[in-house]
Amino acid sequence: MDFYWCKFALAGLNIQDLNRSFTFLKFIIAAGFLLFTSCEYKPDGENFKDITKPDESKVIQVQLLPYDTTYVIWSPVMLSYIINTFGLSIYNIRVLIDDLTIYEGIKSEDSFYFNPGSFEEGQKTLSLAVTTGTGTGSLSDLLQYEGMIFIKRWQILTYGCCPDQVKITRILAEDGILKMEW
């Protein structure tokens, strides 16, 4: 009697349902096999490492080219810098005029363009901020979540950019005198 009941129950299923059931059964068997035969890793030794606090007395060398302590800038100029971090990784370099960032990079030697016409005339502070690693070897240092910031400042005097080009409307020669109108 049980045999006829199974035959009746299977007669109501179509082939697609059987394929889905068989695929699901294969998935369950594979997952069970992986679960029971997986290996477990058992670490040796200590998982933690004591690190030393970064040396806060570290210095880096920053040179702005051309060399000067106060710069007078009246026309657009290309300024270069050279940074020596003595082995510390450089994460970011920012150049600021007062509080406005005018350049960002990561190279230890590079150049940036400065147009004084974009700023009001007068005395400004040019800052070069270098973010470096700490060199502690900690996970935070390796993931660049730990760092030190070095800032070098220069005083600059800016004057408006060169005047706009003049459009000459007429050139005359009268009595040996050359006249130009614009």
Disulfide bonds with the S-S distance in Angstrom:
none
